């Protein structure tokens, strides 16, 4: 099956399980924790745009400090991209997505489900850091030091040089808004 085949199969399985979990949470007895307000949609929509942009800037890119990453040997610490802004971009995207959906739903079942995802994403970075430190040793510290030296402003500027990825993130965001009512029965614009 190889690494690519495993990654593909694992991704398909993960999406299937995630779909099942979200569906199950939607069918669970409703225990309200707070009431939905129309302005909630604006907060969640803004956060989800950020999530889509992070994903577009992270997927298929070198990320030697975190999970995933493509062709990590080609990582250039002087042009770190999203890794110069956040060490674990995919985990950050999961955390933002999960917390936004806890906020949007306001019931116990969704708090448990999305809260678990958020907790995993927020604690997963330290687990990955320990593993990468063990696997990469001094090379990891040298790369991290070079990324820090290049500075946040340089990293943010390098993201602006990614118009195709930024457009892909925006397109993914629009696709999610259009698909959301059909997939989950909730219109993220109208509530």
N, C-alpha and C positions, 0 to 999 in steps of 0.2 A: 504494500500500500504506500510506503514511503512517507516522508514528512508532509508533502503537499496533500496526499490522499487522506492521511490522518487528520490534518487540519480541516480539510473540507468536510469529512464525515463528522468530526467533532462539532464543527460549526452548525451543520444541518441538525444534528441531534440536539444541540443546545437551543437552537431556535425553536425546535419542536417542543422541547420541555418548557421553555419560557412561555410559549403560546398556551400550552396546557395549564401552567401555573396561573397566568393572567386570567384565563377563562374560569378556572376554579375559584379564584378570588372574587370574580364577578358574580359567581353563583352562591358564594358563602352568605350566611345570614348577615344582614346589614346592621351593624352596630355603629351608630354615628358618633364621631368624636368632635367634629366641628362642622358647621354648615358652609356649603359652597356659596361663594359670592361671585358675581360677574367679573370682578377685577382679577380673580384668581387665574382666569384664562390668559390674561396678558402677562402675568408673572411666569406662568408655566411655558407659554409660547416663546417668551424671550429666552428662558433657560434652554429650551429645546433647540433654538437656533444656535446657541453657543455649543450645545452638545453635538449637533450636526457638523458644525465647523471644526470642532476638535477632532471628530472622527475622520473627516475628510483630510485634515492635515496630518493625521497619525497613521491611518491604515496604509500598509504597503511601504512604509518609510523605515529607514534604520532607526532602531530604538534600543541601543545596547544596554540600557539601564532597567528595562521593564519587560513585561510580557509582550509577545508578538515581535514585531520588528522584521523588516525584510532587508536582507543583505547588510547585516550589522557591521561587517568588516569594512563597508564603504562609508561608515558614519564619519562625517567631518565635524569635529567639535567647533570649528570656526564658523560653520553654517549649520547650527544644530536644529533649526526649524522649531517645531512645537516642543521638542525635548529641551530646548533652551528656556522655555516658559514654564513647563511642568515636566517633572521626571517621569511620571506615569500617566500619560495622556488618556489611554484607554480606560484606566481605572477612574480617572477624573470624570470622564464622560459617563461612565456607569453610575458614579456617585451623584452627579448632577441630575441625570435622568431619573434615578430612583427617588431622590429627595423631592424633585419637582412633582413626581406622580404621587408621593405621599401627600404632599400639600394639595394637589388637585382633587384627590379622592376623599380624604377626611373620614374614612371609616376604618374599623379595626382590622379587617381582613387585608386591606391594601397597605395599612401601616405595617403589619407583620411581614407581608411579602416584600414590598418595596424597601422597608426598613432593613430587612435582612440583606438585600442587594447592596444598599448603601453602606451598611456596616462591613460587608465583605470587601467592597471597593476601597473603603477608607482604611481598613487594616491590612489589606493585601499588599500595599506598597512596602511596608516594613518587612513582610515575609519575602517578597521578591528581592528587596535590597540585600537581605542576608544571603539569599541564594546566589545572587549575582556577585556579591563580594567574595563568596567562597569560590565560585567558578572563575571569575576574572582576576581576582587578587589586585595587585598594584596597578594593573592596566585600567581597571575601573576607576580607581581614585585619580589617576592621571587624566583620564578622559573627563571626569566630572570637574576637575580643577580647570581644565582648558575651556569647558563649556561655561563655567562661572566667570572666567576671565573675559570671554567674548561679550558678556553682559546681556542683560534683559532687553535693552533697547535694540541691540544688534539682532537678537533672536526675533523680536517682534517685527523688525524691518524685513528679515528674511522671510517671514510669513506673508508679507505683502507681495513678495515676489512669486507667490504661488496662486496666480489668478484662476487657473484651471481647477485646482483643488478647492479654492474658496467658492467658485461657481458650483462645483459638484456638491459641496456642503449645503449651499443654498437650494440647489435642485432637490437634494435629498430631503431637506426640510419641507419643501413644498409637497413633495411626494408623500411624506408622512402625514401631513395635514389632510391631503386628499384621501389617502387610504385609511386613516384612523377611524372614521365612521363605519367603514365597511368591515374592518378587521375587529374593532373593539366596541362598536355600537355607540360611540361617543364622538360628537363633533367638537374638536378642540377649539374651534372658533366661536360657535354658538353656545357651547356648554351642554 
